[in-house]
């Protein structure tokens, strides 16, 4: 089958590979649509997470089960269900977790093998909507880590995670949603999804700031925009280090929280949020162009108004 493979040294290639091994509890899925994620780019460029040459990339996808033909989305986080975190219901923090496209063959391929318990019915979702379940669930989890009383919220970055965060905040009834980005067209998409402002005020005024970029600068900005007692939730993984002024953080009892992925329940809950969501900010390209497009992203040469690229792999 055709698959997009990481070959080492920041390179990817379209190759003919064998079908992924199917375990006793696995189901083979014909992949229809798969999303390129910032995590894919970060893993290739920065080695976070570390990829072994030969791994098939991709963890955001929708497809049809080979055994039943049912349309399904796959939760890419494979948990052991035996460790302390799994026992507490936090399977996304499993100490033995494996992730599709990182630790085992992923979904940038014509077929992918997935544990049956990780497959969720996509119902009546469109392919574009279904392939957005992962970033929407990620945004939902980040919002769940914020104080429930937050009414003034800022989002840093109008990429896919930032736009999905706006949609989650809108669905949650947040009164004031401000967002910032360096691409003006993406801010217009954010307005469509529910942002009330694309200009951030100076000083600390927000109950919560969600950083969907993850650079050293945006992490500093996130804490600077907080009111006394506010909470910054860090989602983006761009920079390896965090460096913020300690005085305002301690003196103002501001909180910084990290947000990783989502719980299994949040993955399912995201289906209700994504249904009917505006997806005009998603660009779909044929699978045959995947290697060139991903290489352009890795090289910093990809500058599109659309914040998300989906690969059309099957029909």
N, C-alpha and C positions, 0 to 999 in steps of 0.2 A: 504494500500500500504506500501511497505518498504521505510523507510526513516532513515537518519542519524540525530540523535537528540542530542542536547546539554542538559545534565541532571543536570548541576551544578557542582561546585567543580572541574572544569577542566576535566570533564568526558563527553564522547560521547558514545552513544549506537545505534545499529541498532534496530529499533522498527517497529511494525505494527501500522500505524496511519491512521486516516481518511484523505480523500482528502482535500486539502486546500479549504477554502470557495471561491466560485466564485461570484464576484460582477457583477453588470450590465454591466460594461465595461471591464470585465476580460475575458481572454481566457485560457482554460486548455491546457497545453502542456505536451506531453509525453517526458520526458527527456531522451536523448540518451547518452550524454557525459557531464561531469561537471568537472571543475578544482578546485583543492584545492589551496587556495590563502594564502599568508602570513597574510592577514587580518583575515582569519578564525583562524589561529594559535594564532595571537596576541589577538584576542577577547577572546579565551578560556583561554589563559595563563595570560594575563594582564588585561582583562576586558576593553579593548579599541578597539572597542566600547563595551559597556555593553550588555551582552546577558541575556535574561530571560530563565530560565530552561523550556524546552519543545519546544524551537524554533528549526525548521529544518534548518540546515546550508546550505550554498552554494549560490553563486551569479554569477559564471562564467559557462555558460551552452549553449548547443544547443539542440534542440528537434524538434518534429513535432506537429503542432497544431492539436488538436483533431477534430476540425470542418472541416478542409480542407486538412490535411495531409502535408501541406507545411513545409519545413525545415526552422526554424527560430532561431535567437539568441535573447536573452533577455537583454535589458538594465536594470540592477537591481535597478537603482535610480528612485524612484517614486516621482515626484515633484508635488507641489500643483498648480502650474501655476498661482498663484495669488499674491505671495509676491513680494517685490521689486527686488530680485535677479532673480526670474523667469521672471518678466517683462523685465529685462535687457538681457534675453537670457541665463543667467547662471543658468540653471535648476539644475546643479550638486551642486550648493551652496544654493539651496532652504532652507529657514529657517524652513520649515516644512517637509523636505524630509524624506522618508522612504526607506529603502534598503532591498531588498530580502535577506533572510538569516540572517538578523540582527533584523529588526523591524516586519517583517512578514515572513511566511513560505518560505523557500528557495528551492534550486534546487538539494540538495543531497537527492532526492526522485524520485520515479518512475514518479510522475506527479507534476507539479507546476502551480499555478494560477498567471497569469501576466496580467496587464492592456494591452489592445490591442495596445495602442499607444506606448508601450515600446518594441514591437516585431518588429524585422527587418528581412527581407528575407535574408537567408544565401546563396541563389543562388547555384553556383557550388562548393562552398568550401567543403573541406573534413571535417569530424567531428573534427579532431584534429585542423585544421585551425580555424574552426568556434568557438571552445571553447576557442580560444586564443584572440578573439576580445577584451575582457575586458582589459587584460594586455597591449595589443598593443595600445588601445585607451588611456590608462593611460599614457603610455610612450609618445604618440603623444602630449597629452595635456601638459605634463611637458616640452617637447621640444618647444612647442609654447610659453611658458612663458620665454624662453631664448631670448637674443638679436638675431635678424635675421642675424646679421653680424658675428656670431660666426663661426669660421673655425677650431679652435683647441678645442676639447671637450673631457672631461674625464667622464667616468661612473664608479661609485664605486659600486661594487657588480655585479656578473654575475649570479644572480638568475633569475627567470622568468622576473621580471620587468627590470632588467639590460640588459638581452639578447634582450628583446623586444625593449628597448631603442636603442641598437646598430642597430637593424633592421630599426628603424625609422630614425636614423641619416644617415644610408647608403642610404635609400630611398630619404632623403632630400639633398643628395650630399655633406655631410660634408667631408672635406678633411682629417682631422686627428681625429681618434677615438681611444682613449686609454681606457683601462679597467683593473680593478684589482679584484681579488677574491682569497680566500684561497684554493679553489678546482681547481687544475690544469686542470682537464678534462673540466670544465665549460669554462675555458679560450679558449680551443680549439673550443668549440661551438661558442664562441664569435668571433673568427677569421673567422669561416665559415659564420657567419652572417654579417661580414664587419668590425670588429675591425682591426685597422692598427697596434696596439701595445698593449702588455699585461704587459708592464713595465712603471710605472709612474716616470717621472723625479722629482727631488727634486726642491723645490722652486715654486713660482707662475708663471706659464707659460700659463695657459689655459684661453680662453675666457669664457668658461662655464664649470661647473662641476655639474653633476647630481648624487645625492646620492640616490641610490636605496636600501640602507641598513637601514639607519636611526638610527644607534647607536650614542652615544655621540662622539666616536672616529672618525667615518666617517664624521660626521657633522663638526668636527674640521678640518679634513683632506680636506674636500670640500672647505672650505674657505682658507686654507693654500695653496692650489694648484692654486688659482685664480691669474691672473695677475691684476695689478692695473686697476680698473674699471670693473672687471669681475663679473659674476653672478653665484651664486650657487643656484641650484634648488633642494629642498629637497622633495623627494617622500616617502622614507621609514619611517615607523612609529614605529620602534623597541623600541627606548628609549622615555620616556615621556618628558625629558627636553633637552634643547639646551643650550650649554655652549661653547662660542667661545671667542677668544681674541678680545677685542673691539678696541684696538689701530690700528692694520692693517686694520680692517674693516672700521673704520672711516677715518683714514689717507689715505687709498687707494681707498676710495669711492667704496668699493666692496658691492655688493647687495646680500641679501639672500631672496629667494622666496619660499613659500610653494606651493606644487602642489597636488591637490586633484582630483582624478577621471578624468572626461572628460565631454565635452559638448555633447549634442545629435548629433550634426553635426560631431564631432570627432569620436564618436562611429561608425557612418556609414562610415566615411572616412577610418577607420582602416581596413575595409574589403578589400580595394584595396592594403593595405600594406601586410596583412597577406596572401593574395592569392599567392601561390607558394613559401612561405617562408620555409626555412629549419626548420623542426620540430623534428629532430633526438634527441633533448634534452628533449623531452616530453616522459614520461613513462605512459602507460595506464594499469590500473589494474582492475580486476573485482570488481563490487560494493560490493560483499560479503566480501571483504578484507578491505573495507573503514574504519571501526571503528578501527581495529588494526593498520592500517597505520597512521591514524590521531593521534591515541594515541601515537604512536612512535615519530611522529613529535613534539607533545606537550611535550613529555618527553625528547626531544633532542637526541633520539636514532636512528633517521632516517638519514643516510648518504649515499645519492645516487649521482652518477655523473650527473644524469639527474636533471635538475633544476625545473622541473614541473611534477606533478602527476595528471593525468586525471582519473576519475572514469567512467568505462564503465557501464552505467546503463540500457540502452535499445539497441535494434538492429535497 
